[in-house]
Amino acid sequence: MRAAPPLRLQVCADRRVQGLVTGLALLACAVLLLAIGQHLPQIWPAVLLLPVVAVMAWRLSVALPRRLRWDGQAWWLATPPAFQGEQQVSLDVVIDLDRWMLLRARSSQPRSTLYLPLAQDHHLETWGALRATLFAAGGGARR
């Protein structure tokens, strides 16, 4: 069996994912306010804080750019600012929607799990090679 060729890609922030996370946070806060408001009517002015929650959720849901690299044997993940320190990770495909994937990257360090949203729109040149490498490479991604 032939090894998958080396691959390198930049994982960048996806505004759609950021919007989805923001919307879910806003919905959770609104439902919580509704539930509490059923028992404590004086809490209803707190609804005015929902825009603040939306702004905070938007800012906190920004994904930092990262570099993901397959060297033919293992996956490596580098983080900003200079992408100097790479660490070996194992990748799991958590969600696969054909044009969008959510990957879980785990290193040997405890509590070091990262979720990487990838969209075909951002990786047009490497999307086919990425999918083939993820699903065919020995020791690569698991489902």
DSSP file (Angstrom, degrees, kcal/mol; ACC not computed):
  #  RESIDUE AA STRUCTURE BP1 BP2  ACC     N-H-->O    O-->H-N    N-H-->O    O-->H-N    TCO  KAPPA ALPHA  PHI   PSI    X-CA   Y-CA   Z-CA
    1    1 A M              0   0    0      0, 0.0     2,-0.3     0, 0.0     0, 0.0   0.000 360.0 360.0 360.0 136.2    0.0    0.0    0.0
    2    2 A R        -     0   0    0      1,-0.1     2,-0.1     3,-0.0     0, 0.0  -0.621 360.0-118.0 -85.9 140.3    1.3    3.4   -0.9
    3    3 A A        -     0   0    0     -2,-0.3    70,-0.1     1,-0.1   134,-0.1  -0.438  33.6-101.2 -75.1 149.5    1.6    6.2    1.7
    4    4 A A        -     0   0    0     68,-0.2    -1,-0.1    -2,-0.1     3,-0.1  -0.481  44.3-109.8 -68.1 139.2   -0.4    9.3    1.3
    5    5 A P        -     0   0    0      0, 0.0    67,-0.3     0, 0.0    -1,-0.1  -0.239  43.8 -80.6 -68.7 159.6    1.7   12.2    0.0
    6    6 A P        -     0   0    0      0, 0.0     2,-0.3     0, 0.0    65,-0.2  -0.223  51.1-172.2 -59.4 150.4    2.6   15.2    2.2
    7    7 A L  E     -A   70   0A   0     63,-2.4    63,-3.1    -3,-0.1     2,-0.4  -0.997  11.0-174.4-147.8 141.9    0.0   17.8    2.6
    8    8 A R  E     +A   69   0A   0     -2,-0.3     2,-0.3    61,-0.2    61,-0.2  -0.998  10.9 165.1-140.4 135.8   -0.1   21.3    4.2
    9    9 A L  E     -A   68   0A   0     59,-2.5    59,-2.8    -2,-0.4     2,-0.5  -0.997  33.3-122.2-150.2 152.6   -3.0   23.7    4.8
   10   10 A Q  E     -A   67   0A   0     -2,-0.3     2,-0.7    57,-0.2    57,-0.2  -0.804  20.2-149.6 -91.2 128.5   -3.9   26.8    6.7
   11   11 A V  E     +A   66   0A   0     55,-3.8    55,-2.4    -2,-0.5     2,-0.2  -0.897  27.4 178.9 -98.2 115.0   -7.0   26.4    9.0
   12   12 A C        -     0   0    0     -2,-0.7    52,-0.1    53,-0.2   110,-0.1  -0.675  35.5 -76.9-116.1 169.1   -8.6   29.8    9.2
   13   13 A A        -     0   0    0     50,-0.3     2,-0.6    -2,-0.2    -1,-0.1  -0.361  38.3-148.8 -64.7 140.0  -11.6   31.3   10.9
   14   14 A D     >  -     0   0    0      1,-0.1     4,-2.3    -2,-0.1     3,-0.3  -0.958   2.8-155.0-114.0 115.1  -15.0   30.5    9.2
   15   15 A R  H  > S+     0   0    0     -2,-0.6     4,-2.6     1,-0.2     5,-0.2   0.809  93.6  57.9 -60.9 -31.1  -17.6   33.2    9.6
   16   16 A R  H  > S+     0   0    0      2,-0.2     4,-2.2     1,-0.2    -1,-0.2   0.920 108.7  44.5 -67.1 -41.7  -20.4   30.8    9.2
   17   17 A V  H  > S+     0   0    0     -3,-0.3     4,-2.7     2,-0.2     5,-0.2   0.912 113.1  51.7 -66.2 -41.9  -19.2   28.7   12.1
   18   18 A Q  H  X S+     0   0    0     -4,-2.3     4,-2.2     1,-0.2    -2,-0.2   0.906 110.9  48.0 -61.5 -41.6  -18.6   31.8   14.2
   19   19 A G  H  X S+     0   0    0     -4,-2.6     4,-2.6     2,-0.2    -1,-0.2   0.883 110.8  51.1 -65.6 -39.1  -22.2   32.9   13.4
   20   20 A L  H  X S+     0   0    0     -4,-2.2     4,-2.4     2,-0.2    -2,-0.2   0.929 111.4  46.8 -64.2 -45.9  -23.6   29.5   14.3
   21   21 A V  H  X S+     0   0    0     -4,-2.7     4,-2.3     2,-0.2    -2,-0.2   0.908 113.4  49.7 -62.7 -41.7  -21.8   29.5   17.7
   22   22 A T  H  X S+     0   0    0     -4,-2.2     4,-2.5    -5,-0.2    -2,-0.2   0.926 111.0  49.3 -62.6 -45.0  -22.9   33.0   18.3
   23   23 A G  H  X S+     0   0    0     -4,-2.6     4,-2.5     1,-0.2    -2,-0.2   0.892 110.8  49.7 -61.9 -40.9  -26.5   32.2   17.5
   24   24 A L  H  X S+     0   0    0     -4,-2.4     4,-2.5     2,-0.2    -1,-0.2   0.902 111.4  48.7 -66.0 -40.4  -26.5   29.1   19.7
   25   25 A A  H  X S+     0   0    0     -4,-2.3     4,-2.2     2,-0.2    -2,-0.2   0.914 113.0  47.9 -64.3 -42.1  -25.1   31.1   22.6
   26   26 A L  H  X S+     0   0    0     -4,-2.5     4,-2.4     2,-0.2    -2,-0.2   0.908 112.1  49.3 -65.1 -42.3  -27.7   33.8   22.1
   27   27 A L  H  X S+     0   0    0     -4,-2.5     4,-2.5     2,-0.2     5,-0.2   0.909 109.9  51.5 -63.1 -42.7  -30.5   31.3   21.9
   28   28 A A  H  X S+     0   0    0     -4,-2.5     4,-2.2     1,-0.2    -2,-0.2   0.912 111.9  46.6 -61.7 -43.0  -29.3   29.5   25.1
   29   29 A C  H  X S+     0   0    0     -4,-2.2     4,-2.5     2,-0.2    -1,-0.2   0.901 112.1  50.4 -66.2 -40.6  -29.3   32.9   27.0
   30   30 A A  H  X S+     0   0    0     -4,-2.4     4,-2.3     2,-0.2    -2,-0.2   0.910 111.4  47.8 -64.9 -41.9  -32.7   33.8   25.7
   31   31 A V  H  X S+     0   0    0     -4,-2.5     4,-2.6     2,-0.2    -1,-0.2   0.901 111.3  51.2 -65.6 -40.4  -34.2   30.5   26.7
   32   32 A L  H  X S+     0   0    0     -4,-2.2     4,-2.6    -5,-0.2     5,-0.2   0.925 111.0  48.0 -62.1 -44.4  -32.6   30.8   30.2
   33   33 A L  H  X S+     0   0    0     -4,-2.5     4,-2.7     1,-0.2    -2,-0.2   0.895 111.5  50.9 -62.3 -39.6  -34.1   34.3   30.6
   34   34 A L  H  X S+     0   0    0     -4,-2.3     4,-1.1     2,-0.2    -2,-0.2   0.922 111.4  47.3 -63.5 -44.3  -37.4   33.0   29.5
   35   35 A A  H  X S+     0   0    0     -4,-2.6     4,-0.5     1,-0.2     3,-0.4   0.919 116.5  42.8 -65.0 -44.0  -37.3   30.1   32.0
   36   36 A I  H >X S+     0   0    0     -4,-2.6     4,-2.6     1,-0.2     3,-1.3   0.882 108.4  60.6 -69.4 -36.8  -36.3   32.4   34.8
   37   37 A G  H 3< S+     0   0    0     -4,-2.7    -1,-0.2     1,-0.3    -2,-0.2   0.741  93.3  65.5 -63.1 -23.8  -38.8   35.0   33.8
   38   38 A Q  H 3< S+     0   0    0     -4,-1.1    -1,-0.3    -3,-0.4    -2,-0.2   0.810 116.9  26.5 -65.4 -29.4  -41.6   32.6   34.3
   39   39 A H  H << S+     0   0    0     -3,-1.3    -2,-0.2    -4,-0.5    -1,-0.2   0.698 130.3  37.9-106.8 -26.5  -40.8   32.6   38.0
   40   40 A L    ><  -     0   0    0     -4,-2.6     3,-2.0     1,-0.1    -1,-0.2  -0.785  60.7-178.3-128.1  87.5  -39.2   36.0   38.5
   41   41 A P  G >  S+     0   0    0      0, 0.0     3,-1.5     0, 0.0    -1,-0.1   0.753  77.1  71.7 -60.0 -23.4  -41.0   38.6   36.4
   42   42 A Q  G 3  S+     0   0    0      1,-0.3     4,-0.1     2,-0.1    -5,-0.1   0.549  84.3  70.4 -71.4  -3.8  -38.6   41.3   37.6
   43   43 A I  G X   +     0   0    0     -3,-2.0     3,-2.4     1,-0.2    -1,-0.3   0.583  68.3  95.9 -86.6  -9.6  -35.8   39.7   35.5
   44   44 A W  G X  S+     0   0    0     -3,-1.5     3,-2.0     1,-0.3     4,-0.2   0.786  71.1  66.3 -57.1 -31.1  -37.3   40.8   32.2
   45   45 A P  G >  S+     0   0    0      0, 0.0     3,-1.8     0, 0.0    -1,-0.3   0.740  84.6  76.1 -61.2 -18.1  -35.2   44.0   31.9
   46   46 A A  G X  S+     0   0    0     -3,-2.4     3,-2.1     1,-0.3     4,-0.3   0.667  73.0  81.2 -65.8 -14.0  -32.2   41.6   31.6
   47   47 A V  G X  S+     0   0    0     -3,-2.0     3,-1.7     1,-0.3    -1,-0.3   0.803  78.7  68.9 -59.2 -27.6  -33.4   41.0   28.0
   48   48 A L  G <  S+     0   0    0     -3,-1.8     4,-0.3     1,-0.3    -1,-0.3   0.676  90.2  62.8 -65.6 -15.7  -31.6   44.3   27.2
   49   49 A L  G <> S+     0   0    0     -3,-2.1     4,-2.1     1,-0.2     3,-0.5   0.560  75.7  91.5 -85.0  -8.7  -28.3   42.4   27.8
   50   50 A L  H <> S+     0   0    0     -3,-1.7     4,-2.4    -4,-0.3    -1,-0.2   0.872  82.5  53.8 -58.5 -39.1  -28.8   40.0   25.0
   51   51 A P  H  > S+     0   0    0      0, 0.0     4,-2.2     0, 0.0    -1,-0.2   0.881 107.6  52.0 -61.8 -34.1  -26.9   42.2   22.4
   52   52 A V  H  > S+     0   0    0     -3,-0.5     4,-2.5    -4,-0.3    -2,-0.2   0.913 109.0  50.1 -64.7 -41.8  -24.0   42.3   24.9
   53   53 A V  H  X S+     0   0    0     -4,-2.1     4,-2.8     1,-0.2     5,-0.2   0.903 109.2  52.2 -61.3 -41.3  -24.1   38.5   25.0
   54   54 A A  H  X S+     0   0    0     -4,-2.4     4,-2.3     2,-0.2    -2,-0.2   0.919 110.6  46.5 -62.6 -43.9  -24.2   38.4   21.2
   55   55 A V  H  X S+     0   0    0     -4,-2.2     4,-2.2     2,-0.2    -2,-0.2   0.922 114.3  47.7 -64.9 -43.4  -21.1   40.6   20.9
   56   56 A M  H  X S+     0   0    0     -4,-2.5     4,-2.6     1,-0.2    -2,-0.2   0.922 112.3  49.1 -63.4 -43.5  -19.2   38.6   23.6
   57   57 A A  H  X S+     0   0    0     -4,-2.8     4,-1.5     1,-0.2    -1,-0.2   0.898 110.1  51.9 -63.5 -39.8  -20.1   35.3   21.9
   58   58 A W  H  < S+     0   0    0     -4,-2.3    -1,-0.2    -5,-0.2    -2,-0.2   0.928 113.5  43.8 -61.3 -45.4  -19.0   36.6   18.5
   59   59 A R  H >< S+     0   0    0     -4,-2.2     3,-0.9     1,-0.2    -2,-0.2   0.882 114.9  48.1 -69.2 -38.0  -15.6   37.6   19.9
   60   60 A L  H 3< S+     0   0    0     -4,-2.6    -1,-0.2     1,-0.2    -2,-0.2   0.705 104.5  60.7 -76.9 -18.7  -15.1   34.5   21.9
   61   61 A S  T 3< S+     0   0    0     -4,-1.5     2,-0.3    -5,-0.2    -1,-0.2   0.362  72.6 122.5 -92.4   7.4  -16.0   32.1   19.0
   62   62 A V    <   -     0   0    0     -3,-0.9     2,-0.5    -4,-0.2   -47,-0.0  -0.532  57.8-139.3 -68.8 128.5  -13.2   33.4   16.7
   63   63 A A        -     0   0    0     -2,-0.3   -50,-0.3   -49,-0.1    -2,-0.1  -0.789  15.8-126.8 -90.8 128.5  -11.0   30.5   15.7
   64   64 A L        -     0   0    0     -2,-0.5     2,-0.1   -52,-0.1   -53,-0.0  -0.431  32.1-100.9 -68.9 146.1   -7.3   31.2   15.6
   65   65 A P        +     0   0    0      0, 0.0     2,-0.3     0, 0.0   -53,-0.2  -0.448  48.3 178.3 -66.7 142.2   -5.5   30.4   12.4
   66   66 A R  E     -A   11   0A   0    -55,-2.4   -55,-3.8    13,-0.2     2,-0.5  -0.939  26.4-128.1-139.9 160.8   -3.5   27.2   12.6
   67   67 A R  E     -AB  10  78A   0     11,-2.3    11,-2.6    -2,-0.3     2,-0.4  -0.968  19.3-164.2-116.0 126.3   -1.4   25.2   10.2
   68   68 A L  E     -AB   9  77A   0    -59,-2.8   -59,-2.5    -2,-0.5     2,-0.4  -0.915  11.8-177.7-109.7 132.5   -2.2   21.5    9.7
   69   69 A R  E     -AB   8  76A   0      7,-2.8     7,-2.9    -2,-0.4     2,-0.5  -0.995  20.5-161.2-138.3 136.0    0.4   19.3    8.1
   70   70 A W  E     -AB   7  75A   0    -63,-3.1   -63,-2.4    -2,-0.4     5,-0.2  -0.975   5.8-172.6-110.9 122.3    0.6   15.6    7.0
   71   71 A D        -     0   0    0      3,-2.0     4,-0.1    -2,-0.5    -1,-0.1   0.315  58.0 -91.7 -99.3   8.9    4.2   14.5    6.5
   72   72 A G  S    S+     0   0    0    -67,-0.3   -68,-0.2     2,-0.3     3,-0.1   0.158 122.3  42.9 101.4 -17.4    3.4   11.1    5.1
   73   73 A Q  S    S+     0   0    0      1,-0.4     2,-0.3   -70,-0.1    -3,-0.0   0.633 118.0   7.7-125.6 -36.9    3.5    9.4    8.6
   74   74 A A        -     0   0    0     16,-0.0    -3,-2.0     2,-0.0    -1,-0.4  -0.953  67.8-106.8-149.1 161.8    1.7   11.7   11.1
   75   75 A W  E     -BC  70  89A   0     14,-0.7    14,-2.2    -2,-0.3     2,-0.4  -0.759  31.6-165.6 -92.6 141.0   -0.4   14.9   11.4
   76   76 A W  E     -BC  69  88A   0     -7,-2.9    -7,-2.8    -2,-0.4     2,-0.4  -0.981   3.7-160.2-128.9 139.6    1.3   18.0   12.9
   77   77 A L  E     -BC  68  87A   0     10,-2.5    10,-2.1    -2,-0.4     2,-0.4  -0.982   5.5-170.0-124.8 129.0   -0.5   21.1   14.1
   78   78 A A  E     -BC  67  86A   0    -11,-2.6   -11,-2.3    -2,-0.4     8,-0.2  -0.920   6.9-155.4-117.9 144.3    1.2   24.5   14.5
   79   79 A T     >  -     0   0    0      6,-0.6     4,-1.0    -2,-0.4     5,-0.3  -0.786  27.5 -66.7-116.3 159.7   -0.3   27.6   16.2
   80   80 A P  T  4 S+     0   0    0      0, 0.0    -1,-0.1     0, 0.0     2,-0.1  -0.194  89.4  53.3 -68.0 168.3    0.3   31.3   15.8
   81   81 A P  T  4 S-     0   0    0      0, 0.0     0, 0.0     0, 0.0     0, 0.0  -0.912 132.4  -6.2 -86.4 -33.3    2.1   33.7   16.1
   82   82 A A  T  4 S-     0   0    0     -3,-0.2    -4,-0.0    -2,-0.1     0, 0.0   0.419  81.6-127.1-106.5   2.9    5.0   32.3   14.1
   83   83 A F     <  +     0   0    0     -4,-1.0     3,-0.1     2,-0.1   -17,-0.0   0.823  68.1 133.2  55.1  32.9    3.9   28.7   13.6
   84   84 A Q        +     0   0    0     -5,-0.3     2,-1.1     1,-0.2    -1,-0.1   0.960  50.2  60.5 -78.7 -53.4    7.2   27.6   15.1
   85   85 A G        -     0   0    0     -6,-0.2    -6,-0.6    -5,-0.1     2,-0.3  -0.649  67.3-174.7 -86.7 101.0    6.2   24.9   17.6
   86   86 A E  E     -C   78   0A   0     -2,-1.1     2,-0.4    -8,-0.2    -8,-0.2  -0.672   4.2-163.5 -88.6 146.7    4.5   22.0   15.9
   87   87 A Q  E     -C   77   0A   0    -10,-2.1   -10,-2.5    -2,-0.3     2,-0.2  -0.990  24.2-112.6-129.7 144.6    3.0   19.2   17.9
   88   88 A Q  E     -C   76   0A   0     -2,-0.4    20,-0.5   -12,-0.2     2,-0.3  -0.521  41.6-179.4 -74.0 136.1    2.0   15.8   16.7
   89   89 A V  E     -C   75   0A   0    -14,-2.2   -14,-0.7    -2,-0.2     2,-0.4  -0.915  27.5-131.7-132.4 157.8   -1.7   15.2   16.8
   90   90 A S  E     -D  106   0B   0     16,-2.9    16,-2.4    -2,-0.3     2,-0.4  -0.937  28.4-144.3-106.4 138.8   -4.2   12.5   16.0
   91   91 A L  E     -D  105   0B   0     -2,-0.4    51,-1.3    49,-0.2     2,-0.4  -0.841  15.2-172.6-108.2 138.3   -7.2   13.5   14.0
   92   92 A D  E     -De 104 142B   0     12,-1.9    12,-2.9    -2,-0.4     2,-0.8  -0.991  24.9-131.3-123.0 135.9  -10.7   12.3   14.2
   93   93 A V  E     +D  103   0B   0     49,-2.6    10,-0.2    -2,-0.4     3,-0.2  -0.794  30.2 173.4 -84.7 112.7  -13.4   13.3   11.8
   94   94 A V  E     +     0   0B   0      8,-2.7     2,-0.4    -2,-0.8    -1,-0.2   0.899  68.8  13.5 -87.4 -46.8  -16.3   14.3   14.0
   95   95 A I  E     -D  102   0B   0      7,-1.4     7,-2.4     2,-0.0     2,-0.5  -0.999  62.9-173.4-132.9 132.6  -18.7   15.7   11.4
   96   96 A D  E     +D  101   0B   0     -2,-0.4     5,-0.2     5,-0.2    -3,-0.0  -0.931  15.2 163.1-129.1 108.1  -18.4   15.1    7.6
   97   97 A L        -     0   0    0      3,-3.2     2,-2.5    -2,-0.5     4,-0.1  -0.010  55.9-115.4-110.5  27.0  -20.9   17.0    5.4
   98   98 A D  S    S+     0   0    0      1,-0.2     3,-0.1     2,-0.2    33,-0.1  -0.321 111.9  39.1  71.7 -55.6  -18.9   16.5    2.2
   99   99 A R  S    S+     0   0    0     -2,-2.5    21,-3.0     1,-0.2    22,-0.4   0.436 123.9  39.4-100.4  -1.0  -18.1   20.3    1.7
  100  100 A W  E     - F   0 119B   0     19,-0.2    -3,-3.2    20,-0.1     2,-0.3  -0.990  66.1-177.7-148.4 137.5  -17.6   20.9    5.4
  101  101 A M  E     -DF  96 118B   0     17,-2.9    17,-3.2    -2,-0.3     2,-0.5  -0.974  19.0-149.0-136.0 150.3  -15.9   18.9    8.1
  102  102 A L  E     -DF  95 117B   0     -7,-2.4    -8,-2.7    -2,-0.3    -7,-1.4  -0.983  22.8-167.3-116.9 119.1  -15.2   19.2   11.8
  103  103 A L  E     -DF  93 116B   0     13,-2.4    13,-3.1    -2,-0.5     2,-0.6  -0.819  13.7-146.2-106.7 145.2  -12.0   17.6   12.9
  104  104 A R  E     -DF  92 115B   0    -12,-2.9   -12,-1.9    -2,-0.3     2,-0.6  -0.957  14.4-163.1-108.8 120.8  -10.9   16.8   16.5
  105  105 A A  E     -DF  91 114B   0      9,-3.2     9,-2.5    -2,-0.6     2,-0.4  -0.912   9.7-178.4-106.5 121.9   -7.1   17.2   17.0
  106  106 A R  E     -D   90   0B   0    -16,-2.4   -16,-2.9    -2,-0.6     2,-0.2  -0.973   5.3-168.1-122.9 132.9   -5.7   15.5   20.1
  107  107 A S        -     0   0    0     -2,-0.4     5,-0.2     2,-0.3   -18,-0.1  -0.503  41.5 -98.1-105.2-179.0   -2.1   15.6   21.2
  108  108 A S  S    S+     0   0    0    -20,-0.5   -19,-0.1    -2,-0.2    -1,-0.0   0.643  96.4  95.9 -76.0 -13.4   -0.4   13.6   23.9
  109  109 A Q  S >  S-     0   0    0      3,-0.1     3,-0.8     1,-0.1    -2,-0.3  -0.534  86.9-105.0 -76.8 142.6   -0.7   16.4   26.4
  110  110 A P  T 3  S+     0   0    0      0, 0.0    -1,-0.1     0, 0.0    -2,-0.1  -0.376  99.7  11.9 -66.8 146.7   -3.7   16.3   28.7
  111  111 A R  T 3  S+     0   0    0      1,-0.1    -2,-0.0    -4,-0.1    -5,-0.0   0.854  88.8 125.1  57.8  40.6   -6.6   18.7   27.9
  112  112 A S    <   +     0   0    0     -3,-0.8     2,-0.4    -5,-0.2    -5,-0.3   0.001  25.8 138.2-118.5  29.8   -5.2   19.6   24.5
  113  113 A T        -     0   0    0     -7,-0.2     2,-0.4    -9,-0.0    -7,-0.2  -0.620  27.9-175.3 -80.0 130.4   -8.2   18.8   22.3
  114  114 A L  E     -F  105   0B   0     -9,-2.5    -9,-3.2    -2,-0.4     2,-0.5  -0.954  17.6-143.1-122.8 144.5   -8.9   21.3   19.5
  115  115 A Y  E     -F  104   0B   0     -2,-0.4   -11,-0.2   -11,-0.2   -13,-0.0  -0.936  14.8-163.2-107.8 129.2  -11.8   21.3   17.1
  116  116 A L  E     -F  103   0B   0    -13,-3.1   -13,-2.4    -2,-0.5     2,-0.5  -0.923   5.0-155.2-116.9 107.7  -10.9   22.5   13.6
  117  117 A P  E     -F  102   0B   0      0, 0.0     2,-0.4     0, 0.0   -15,-0.2  -0.702  16.2-171.8 -81.1 129.5  -13.8   23.5   11.3
  118  118 A L  E     -F  101   0B   0    -17,-3.2   -17,-2.9    -2,-0.5     2,-0.4  -0.982   6.4-168.3-125.6 132.1  -12.8   23.1    7.6
  119  119 A A  E >>  -F  100   0B   0     -2,-0.4     3,-1.1   -19,-0.2     4,-0.7  -0.941  27.4-133.5-119.5 141.7  -14.8   24.3    4.6
  120  120 A Q  G >4 S+     0   0    0    -21,-3.0     3,-0.9    -2,-0.4     7,-0.2   0.840 104.6  67.2 -59.0 -33.6  -14.2   23.4    1.0
  121  121 A D  G 34 S+     0   0    0    -22,-0.4     3,-0.5     1,-0.3    -1,-0.3   0.834 104.1  43.2 -56.4 -34.2  -14.6   27.1    0.1
  122  122 A H  G <4 S+     0   0    0     -3,-1.1    -1,-0.3     1,-0.2    -2,-0.2   0.607 121.9  37.9 -88.4 -13.1  -11.4   27.9    2.0
  123  123 A H    <X  +     0   0    0     -3,-0.9     4,-1.5    -4,-0.7     3,-0.3  -0.288  66.1 145.8-134.4  48.8   -9.4   24.9    0.7
  124  124 A L  T  4 S+     0   0    0     -3,-0.5     4,-0.4     1,-0.2     3,-0.2   0.877  74.9  46.7 -57.3 -42.4  -10.4   24.5   -2.9
  125  125 A E  T  4 S+     0   0    0      1,-0.2     4,-0.2    -3,-0.1    -1,-0.2   0.824 124.1  30.7 -72.3 -30.7   -7.0   23.4   -4.2
  126  126 A T  T  > S+     0   0    0     -3,-0.3     4,-2.9     1,-0.1     5,-0.2   0.398  87.9 100.1-110.8   2.7   -6.4   20.9   -1.4
  127  127 A W  H  X S+     0   0    0     -4,-1.5     4,-2.6    -3,-0.2     5,-0.2   0.915  86.5  44.9 -61.3 -46.4   -9.9   19.6   -0.5
  128  128 A G  H  > S+     0   0    0     -4,-0.4     4,-2.4     1,-0.2    -1,-0.2   0.929 116.4  46.0 -63.3 -44.9   -9.7   16.4   -2.5
  129  129 A A  H  > S+     0   0    0     -4,-0.2     4,-2.5     2,-0.2    -2,-0.2   0.881 112.3  52.5 -65.1 -37.7   -6.2   15.6   -1.3
  130  130 A L  H  X S+     0   0    0     -4,-2.9     4,-2.8     2,-0.2    -2,-0.2   0.946 111.1  45.3 -63.2 -48.6   -7.2   16.4    2.3
  131  131 A R  H  X S+     0   0    0     -4,-2.6     4,-2.1     1,-0.2     5,-0.2   0.916 114.1  49.1 -62.8 -42.8  -10.2   14.1    2.2
  132  132 A A  H  X S+     0   0    0     -4,-2.4     4,-1.9    -5,-0.2     5,-0.3   0.914 113.6  46.5 -62.9 -41.8   -8.3   11.3    0.6
  133  133 A T  H  X S+     0   0    0     -4,-2.5     4,-1.9     1,-0.2     8,-0.3   0.909 111.1  52.2 -67.3 -41.8   -5.5   11.7    3.2
  134  134 A L  H  < S+     0   0    0     -4,-2.8     7,-0.7     1,-0.2    -1,-0.2   0.904 120.6  31.6 -61.0 -41.9   -7.9   11.9    6.1
  135  135 A F  H  < S+     0   0    0     -4,-2.1    -1,-0.2    -5,-0.2    -2,-0.2   0.650 127.9  35.9 -95.6 -15.3   -9.7    8.7    5.2
  136  136 A A  H  < S+     0   0    0     -4,-1.9     2,-0.2    -5,-0.2    -3,-0.2   0.679  86.6 102.3-110.5 -22.0   -7.0    6.6    3.6
  137  137 A A  S >< S-     0   0    0     -4,-1.9     3,-1.8    -5,-0.3     2,-0.2  -0.445  74.2-120.0 -71.4 131.0   -3.8    7.4    5.5
  138  138 A G  T 3  S+     0   0    0      1,-0.3    -1,-0.1    -2,-0.2  -134,-0.1  -0.503  99.9  12.2 -66.5 133.3   -2.7    4.8    7.9
  139  139 A G  T 3  S+     0   0    0     -2,-0.2    -1,-0.3     2,-0.1   -64,-0.2   0.597 110.0 109.1  74.2   9.9   -2.6    6.2   11.4
  140  140 A G  S <  S-     0   0    0     -3,-1.8   -49,-0.2     1,-0.3    -6,-0.1   0.438  73.6 -12.4 -90.2-130.4   -4.4    9.3   10.2
  141  141 A A        -     0   0    0     -7,-0.7     2,-0.3    -8,-0.3    -1,-0.3  -0.397  57.9-155.4 -77.3 148.5   -8.0   10.3   10.9
  142  142 A R  B      e   92   0B   0    -51,-1.3   -49,-2.6    -3,-0.1    -7,-0.0  -0.869 360.0 360.0-116.9 154.4  -10.5    8.0   12.5
  143  143 A R              0   0    0     -2,-0.3   -51,-0.1   -51,-0.2    -1,-0.1   0.386 360.0 360.0-103.0 360.0  -14.3    8.1   12.3
